[in-house]
Amino acid sequence: MKKIFLVTIFMLGLGILTSVQAQNYGTHKVKHGETIQSIAKTYNVSTSTLYALNPDAKKELKPNTVLIVPKSGAEVKAEPKITKELIGFKEHRVKKKETLFSLSKEYQVEVSEIKKHNPDLYASNLKKGDKIKIPVYKTVEEVVDIVDNSKTKKYTVLPKEGKWRIAYKYGISVQELDELNPGIADTLDVGQVINVPNISAEIEKPIDNQYSYYKVNPKEGFYRLKIKLGLDQSQLEALNPDLKIDGLKEGMILKVPYDPTLEANGVAIDTPEVSLDEKPLSRELKHIAVMLPFKLNKLEMDSIQDTKEQMHTDPFLNMSLDFYSGVVVAFDSLQKLGVNLKVDTYDTKNQISTINEILRDHSFENVDAVIGPLMPSNIERVASELKAFNVPVISPVTKNVQLFDNVFQSRPSEDLLYNTVLDYFKADSLIQNTIIISDQKHTKAADELKRQFMYASQVFSRKDKEGKDAFYVLDDDILSRLKEGVNLVFLESDNPGFISNVTSKLNSMTNLEDKSIILATTNMNDAFRDDEVSNYHLSNLQFHFPSIAKSYNEDDQNPFVKAYEKRFDITPNKVATRGFDLTMDVVLRLVTSPDLYQSVIDAPMTEYVENKFAYKKKLFGGYYNDTSYLVKYDNLKIVVVK
């Protein structure tokens, strides 16, 4: 009933109905003991009329609910509604020059309906000789109540626009937006058409980036908000005049004074992307330091062969050199942009004692930012020492680091990556069946997926006679669980042999009639990249996985790639590209904002060659990168899933 009450307020309080509509309808507040029958009798109308105007009243009728009622016994008429019922399929062999559009006209069905029952057509074009299914319908005429559509209107979702923005814009809660759009996914697509309250453009509320926005949690009243936000009822009502009319409701979006910590309390802010190199750049000298474990003291500089071998065998040295090569190319690019930059580079040798010496022997009081070190304990030591000077310390690649107030963790968390793939497939209405396949080691991960997809079936790797994992499954283990339509298969393992076994079997099943398969994992690891695993199979299965970075398109002639190849005569790997992206981001944030902390507000999200950065502040602590990619194999390339 929330949406009926709300649109009633819009209609009566804001005067958006035409004069004819205003004359025909009024409102009634439900009293204790009243039923829909007694209210219908009071207004001399049928119960079906009241249900037509107030559909939620069929579920529940609570005291103080506001109903729309016809005046003077005016009835809402029922009209026939024509619906289609699927009764079967007709097989069609595609002829030369036939298109989906021509087939839709020939068989009088929508193109979307043909694609729905032939999922391969979402990814590939129609080809001569293809056998496809054409849905056959029969028409069914039924009489339904007509709801007054003047209460809502259609709205087309704009780029970077999420539910809370639209809810705030139209003065409703996120729950009420959901009620106006049954079955709507958590994430909205650009161009998607949804229902919103039918208010005039003058009444719509714009988003003001000078403020923060807070979503009211369940059972939160003005007293709790006073404690959490530091704003009393009168202050909240001054910022949100609708509070005086609608009252405080769960899911309501409130405008409050800017506070970057509020996102931890329930508002998922739609993060606008900013291109920092297009903004005015400060010519003021910026001073940064780079700390990496080069371990130069251990290099045998007299022997080129020994040096090469050590570079290949020492993971810290190898990563440091790759990362720093990207940093160097970033410095070249920043110089071309006219950035005035001072850089200090330190070899930490991956030793706390060396880091202590660096911190003791050099002044960091006027340093604007430190990139590095690599290891969590080293980052925490540097951050702890420089906290007194409020110098930001950026963790380049570490997954888990203690977030002091001056720490920026640039690598997205594992939880974010996990939720990225889950949220995507939970919102995919085309998935008809889910299967979870794992080896014995990853049973816990499989069980957690089962909790997220409760109707999914599970397949575990077979065991040998001694009860140990044999790392294989049989054809029937999978075939018996496949269903007609689109089958989503999660594969959780870090064993190349098992992954190869499963993907080869799944690939052989992709041509099964009436069944298609999409492969995914929540944990993309090196086993999926092993030579034993066929990239062709992964591509054929549209393998989806979350990633901290995308892959640049080699056909785009990316300026960074060209500059890197010119300088080092090799193609940059992902570590080198991350070194470039992170350095560009840190320095450009410094020359477009007063400091790195303010840049979090000024530039909510930035994106470069392969990496993007959207820093959020923990309520008590530092900053973390709250954005990641969902990518998939497509024609033997890895592309971003839109």
FENZI-V104317 format. One record per backbone hydrogen bond with DSSP energy under -1.0 kcal/mol. CO is the residue of the C=O (numbers start at 1). NH is the residue of the N-H. If there is no record, write none. Layout:
co=CO nh=NH
co=CO nh=NH
This chain:
co=1 nh=5
co=2 nh=6
co=3 nh=7
co=4 nh=8
co=5 nh=9
co=6 nh=10
co=7 nh=11
co=8 nh=12
co=9 nh=13
co=10 nh=14
co=18 nh=22
co=19 nh=23
co=20 nh=24
co=21 nh=25
co=24 nh=71
co=26 nh=69
co=28 nh=67
co=30 nh=64
co=31 nh=34
co=35 nh=39
co=36 nh=40
co=37 nh=41
co=38 nh=42
co=39 nh=43
co=40 nh=45
co=46 nh=50
co=47 nh=51
co=48 nh=52
co=49 nh=53
co=50 nh=54
co=54 nh=57
co=55 nh=58
co=56 nh=59
co=56 nh=60
co=62 nh=65
co=65 nh=30
co=67 nh=28
co=69 nh=26
co=71 nh=74
co=79 nh=144
co=81 nh=142
co=83 nh=140
co=85 nh=138
co=88 nh=136
co=90 nh=134
co=92 nh=132
co=94 nh=129
co=95 nh=98
co=99 nh=103
co=100 nh=104
co=101 nh=105
co=102 nh=106
co=103 nh=107
co=104 nh=109
co=110 nh=114
co=111 nh=115
co=112 nh=116
co=113 nh=117
co=115 nh=118
co=118 nh=121
co=119 nh=122
co=120 nh=123
co=120 nh=124
co=127 nh=130
co=130 nh=94
co=132 nh=92
co=134 nh=90
co=136 nh=87
co=136 nh=88
co=138 nh=85
co=140 nh=83
co=142 nh=81
co=144 nh=79
co=148 nh=151
co=149 nh=152
co=151 nh=198
co=153 nh=196
co=155 nh=194
co=157 nh=191
co=158 nh=161
co=162 nh=166
co=163 nh=167
co=164 nh=168
co=165 nh=169
co=166 nh=170
co=167 nh=172
co=168 nh=171
co=169 nh=205
co=173 nh=177
co=174 nh=178
co=175 nh=179
co=176 nh=180
co=181 nh=184
co=189 nh=192
co=192 nh=157
co=194 nh=155
co=196 nh=153
co=197 nh=199
co=200 nh=203
co=208 nh=211
co=212 nh=256
co=214 nh=254
co=216 nh=251
co=217 nh=220
co=221 nh=225
co=222 nh=226
co=223 nh=227
co=224 nh=228
co=225 nh=229
co=226 nh=230
co=232 nh=236
co=233 nh=237
co=234 nh=238
co=235 nh=239
co=236 nh=240
co=240 nh=243
co=241 nh=244
co=242 nh=246
co=243 nh=247
co=249 nh=252
co=251 nh=174
co=252 nh=216
co=254 nh=214
co=256 nh=212
co=259 nh=262
co=261 nh=264
co=262 nh=265
co=263 nh=266
co=267 nh=269
co=275 nh=278
co=276 nh=279
co=286 nh=342
co=287 nh=368
co=288 nh=344
co=289 nh=371
co=290 nh=346
co=292 nh=294
co=292 nh=348
co=295 nh=298
co=299 nh=301
co=300 nh=303
co=303 nh=307
co=304 nh=308
co=305 nh=309
co=306 nh=310
co=307 nh=311
co=308 nh=312
co=309 nh=313
co=310 nh=314
co=314 nh=318
co=315 nh=319
co=316 nh=320
co=317 nh=321
co=318 nh=322
co=319 nh=323
co=320 nh=324
co=321 nh=325
co=322 nh=326
co=323 nh=327
co=324 nh=328
co=325 nh=329
co=326 nh=330
co=327 nh=331
co=328 nh=332
co=329 nh=333
co=330 nh=334
co=331 nh=335
co=332 nh=336
co=333 nh=337
co=334 nh=339
co=335 nh=338
co=340 nh=286
co=342 nh=288
co=344 nh=290
co=346 nh=292
co=348 nh=351
co=351 nh=355
co=352 nh=356
co=353 nh=357
co=354 nh=358
co=355 nh=359
co=356 nh=360
co=357 nh=361
co=358 nh=362
co=364 nh=367
co=369 nh=289
co=370 nh=394
co=371 nh=291
co=375 nh=379
co=376 nh=380
co=377 nh=381
co=378 nh=382
co=379 nh=383
co=380 nh=384
co=381 nh=385
co=382 nh=386
co=383 nh=387
co=386 nh=391
co=387 nh=390
co=392 nh=370
co=393 nh=408
co=394 nh=372
co=395 nh=410
co=402 nh=404
co=403 nh=622
co=404 nh=407
co=406 nh=393
co=407 nh=623
co=408 nh=395
co=409 nh=625
co=413 nh=417
co=414 nh=418
co=415 nh=419
co=416 nh=420
co=417 nh=421
co=418 nh=422
co=419 nh=423
co=420 nh=424
co=421 nh=425
co=422 nh=426
co=423 nh=427
co=428 nh=431
co=433 nh=488
co=434 nh=457
co=435 nh=490
co=436 nh=459
co=437 nh=492
co=438 nh=461
co=440 nh=443
co=442 nh=446
co=443 nh=447
co=444 nh=448
co=445 nh=449
co=446 nh=450
co=447 nh=451
co=448 nh=452
co=449 nh=453
co=453 nh=456
co=457 nh=436
co=459 nh=438
co=462 nh=470
co=464 nh=467
co=468 nh=464
co=472 nh=462
co=475 nh=478
co=475 nh=479
co=476 nh=480
co=478 nh=481
co=485 nh=516
co=486 nh=432
co=486 nh=433
co=487 nh=518
co=488 nh=435
co=489 nh=520
co=490 nh=437
co=492 nh=439
co=495 nh=499
co=496 nh=500
co=497 nh=501
co=498 nh=502
co=499 nh=503
co=500 nh=504
co=501 nh=505
co=502 nh=506
co=503 nh=507
co=504 nh=508
co=506 nh=509
co=507 nh=510
co=509 nh=512
co=512 nh=515
co=514 nh=485
co=516 nh=487
co=518 nh=489
co=519 nh=544
co=520 nh=491
co=525 nh=528
co=526 nh=529
co=530 nh=533
co=534 nh=538
co=535 nh=539
co=536 nh=540
co=537 nh=541
co=538 nh=543
co=539 nh=542
co=541 nh=519
co=543 nh=633
co=544 nh=521
co=545 nh=631
co=547 nh=629
co=553 nh=556
co=558 nh=562
co=559 nh=563
co=560 nh=564
co=561 nh=565
co=562 nh=566
co=563 nh=567
co=564 nh=568
co=565 nh=569
co=573 nh=577
co=574 nh=578
co=575 nh=579
co=576 nh=580
co=577 nh=581
co=578 nh=582
co=579 nh=583
co=580 nh=584
co=581 nh=585
co=582 nh=586
co=583 nh=587
co=584 nh=588
co=585 nh=589
co=586 nh=590
co=587 nh=591
co=591 nh=282
co=595 nh=599
co=598 nh=601
co=598 nh=602
co=599 nh=603
co=605 nh=274
co=606 nh=613
co=610 nh=550
co=611 nh=608
co=613 nh=606
co=614 nh=626
co=616 nh=624
co=622 nh=618
co=623 nh=409
co=624 nh=616
co=629 nh=547
co=630 nh=641
co=631 nh=545
co=632 nh=639
co=634 nh=637
co=637 nh=634
co=639 nh=632
